Amino acid sequence: MTVASVANNDALEITTFVGDEDRKRISVGDTVYIENNNTGIITAIAPTVNAQTRKVEVKIGTQSTEITNGDSVSITIESTASVSS
C-alpha cells in the first residue's frame, strides 16, 4: 500500500514516491488502483532518485471524480515490467 497525494484537480494528477527497487518494477502506462475502486495510469516517472529522500517521483493520471486536490489516497500499482535478477 502506497500513500499518494492528489496534486491537481483539473487534470486529476496524483503524485507519489517509490524506492529505487520499486522503480525498476514500474513503467509509464502501468495501471494504478486507487482506493474506492478507482483506477489511474502512470503518466511520468522521474529519471533520477532524489539524493535526500532516496525516492523517485511518480505521476499518476486519473479520471476519477471521487478524489479532490489535497486528498491522501492509498494506491496499488499493477506492474507490467519484468525484473531480471
C-alpha contacts under 8 A as a table, 3 or more apart, distances in Angstrom:
res1	aa1	res2	aa2	distance
1	M	74	S	6.09
1	M	75	I	5.98
1	M	76	T	5.90
2	T	16	T	7.76
2	T	74	S	5.47
2	T	75	I	5.26
2	T	76	T	6.51
3	V	16	T	6.94
3	V	72	S	6.59
3	V	73	V	5.61
3	V	74	S	4.60
3	V	75	I	6.27
4	A	14	I	6.48
4	A	15	T	5.79
4	A	16	T	4.61
4	A	17	F	7.66
4	A	72	S	5.64
4	A	73	V	5.34
4	A	74	S	6.24
4	A	75	I	6.93
5	S	14	I	5.58
5	S	15	T	5.49
5	S	16	T	6.52
5	S	69	N	7.97
5	S	70	G	6.24
5	S	71	D	5.86
5	S	72	S	4.67
5	S	73	V	6.33
6	V	9	N	7.48
6	V	12	L	6.97
6	V	13	E	5.97
6	V	14	I	4.31
6	V	15	T	6.32
6	V	67	I	7.56
6	V	68	T	6.56
6	V	69	N	5.04
6	V	70	G	5.27
6	V	71	D	5.48
6	V	72	S	6.55
6	V	73	V	7.69
7	A	12	L	7.30
7	A	13	E	5.60
7	A	14	I	5.50
7	A	15	T	6.33
7	A	69	N	5.63
7	A	70	G	6.38
8	N	11	A	5.81
8	N	12	L	5.32
8	N	13	E	5.25
8	N	14	I	7.33
8	N	68	T	7.92
8	N	69	N	5.57
9	N	12	L	4.81
9	N	13	E	7.12
9	N	68	T	5.78
9	N	69	N	5.06
11	A	61	G	7.17
11	A	62	T	7.77
12	L	61	G	5.93
12	L	62	T	5.56
12	L	63	Q	6.50
12	L	64	S	7.36
12	L	68	T	7.62
12	L	69	N	7.82
13	E	59	K	6.61
13	E	60	I	5.56
13	E	61	G	4.75
13	E	62	T	6.55
14	I	59	K	5.71
14	I	60	I	4.92
14	I	61	G	6.37
14	I	62	T	7.86
15	T	57	E	6.98
15	T	58	V	5.82
15	T	59	K	4.77
15	T	60	I	6.35
16	T	57	E	5.93
16	T	58	V	5.28
16	T	59	K	6.58
17	F	55	K	5.71
17	F	56	V	5.28
17	F	57	E	4.54
17	F	58	V	5.70
18	V	22	D	5.99
18	V	23	R	6.27
18	V	55	K	5.26
18	V	56	V	5.27
18	V	57	E	6.69
18	V	58	V	7.27
19	G	22	D	5.31
19	G	23	R	6.17
19	G	54	R	6.57
19	G	55	K	4.67
19	G	56	V	6.13
20	D	23	R	4.89
20	D	24	K	6.65
20	D	49	V	6.82
20	D	54	R	7.29
20	D	55	K	6.33
20	D	56	V	6.61
21	E	24	K	5.43
21	E	25	R	7.16
22	D	25	R	5.26
22	D	26	I	6.86
23	R	26	I	5.56
23	R	27	S	7.96
23	R	56	V	7.01
24	K	81	A	7.66
24	K	83	V	7.00
25	R	79	S	6.01
25	R	80	T	7.46
25	R	81	A	5.33
25	R	82	S	6.67
25	R	83	V	6.25
26	I	30	D	6.73
26	I	77	I	7.69
26	I	78	E	7.90
26	I	79	S	5.13
26	I	80	T	6.63
26	I	81	A	5.67
27	S	30	D	5.68
27	S	42	I	7.14
27	S	45	I	7.64
27	S	79	S	7.23
27	S	80	T	7.08
27	S	81	A	6.35
28	V	41	I	7.53
28	V	42	I	4.92
28	V	43	T	5.40
28	V	44	A	5.85
28	V	45	I	6.82
29	G	41	I	5.49
29	G	42	I	5.12
29	G	43	T	6.29
30	D	41	I	5.64
30	D	42	I	5.50
30	D	77	I	7.11
30	D	78	E	6.19
30	D	79	S	6.01
30	D	80	T	6.33
31	T	39	T	6.94
31	T	40	G	5.88
31	T	41	I	4.75
31	T	42	I	6.62
31	T	77	I	6.17
31	T	78	E	5.40
31	T	79	S	7.43
32	V	39	T	5.53
32	V	40	G	4.91
32	V	41	I	5.60
32	V	42	I	6.94
32	V	60	I	7.62
32	V	75	I	6.56
32	V	76	T	5.66
32	V	77	I	4.42
32	V	78	E	5.91
33	Y	37	N	6.87
33	Y	38	N	5.98
33	Y	39	T	4.59
33	Y	40	G	6.43
33	Y	75	I	5.47
33	Y	76	T	5.04
33	Y	77	I	6.26
33	Y	78	E	7.56
34	I	37	N	6.25
34	I	38	N	4.89
34	I	39	T	5.42
34	I	40	G	7.11
34	I	73	V	6.81
34	I	74	S	6.00
34	I	75	I	4.53
34	I	76	T	6.61
35	E	38	N	6.17
35	E	73	V	6.36
35	E	74	S	5.52
35	E	75	I	6.23
38	N	64	S	6.31
39	T	62	T	6.41
39	T	63	Q	7.96
39	T	64	S	7.43
40	G	60	I	6.15
40	G	61	G	5.38
40	G	62	T	4.27
40	G	63	Q	7.22
41	I	60	I	5.43
41	I	61	G	5.40
41	I	62	T	6.57
42	I	45	I	7.62
42	I	58	V	7.11
42	I	59	K	5.91
42	I	60	I	4.39
42	I	61	G	6.39
43	T	58	V	7.83
43	T	59	K	5.61
43	T	60	I	5.37
43	T	61	G	6.12
44	A	58	V	5.86
44	A	59	K	5.05
44	A	60	I	7.13
45	I	56	V	7.20
45	I	57	E	6.02
45	I	58	V	4.60
45	I	59	K	6.40
46	A	49	V	7.50
46	A	56	V	5.92
46	A	57	E	5.30
46	A	58	V	6.39
47	P	56	V	7.77
48	T	56	V	6.49
49	V	54	R	5.60
49	V	55	K	5.35
49	V	56	V	4.83
49	V	57	E	7.94
50	N	53	T	5.52
50	N	54	R	5.06
50	N	55	K	5.48
50	N	56	V	6.20
51	A	54	R	5.34
51	A	55	K	7.87
64	S	67	I	6.44
65	T	68	T	7.49
67	I	71	D	6.53
68	T	71	D	5.76
